Amino acid sequence: MLRTITSTTAVRTFKPVQVAAAARRSYSNTFGDKEKAEEAKYIRAKEAEQIKKLREELARKEKEIEELKKK
């Protein structure tokens, strides 16, 4: 009798650890952060290009104005 009681109490059920879910979530957040950083970098580059074009156009217009004032 003692043997059967001891053997039944020694058996445990296996429960999966939820640490793996947190690791997956961390990975996906890291990927999302990297993607956002790349998008921000792309946007900044496009905006810098637009600003450069606008400055060039402004310089041309100022030059035209100076030429008109000389006439």
Order of alpha helices (4+ residues) and beta strands (2+ residues): alpha-alpha
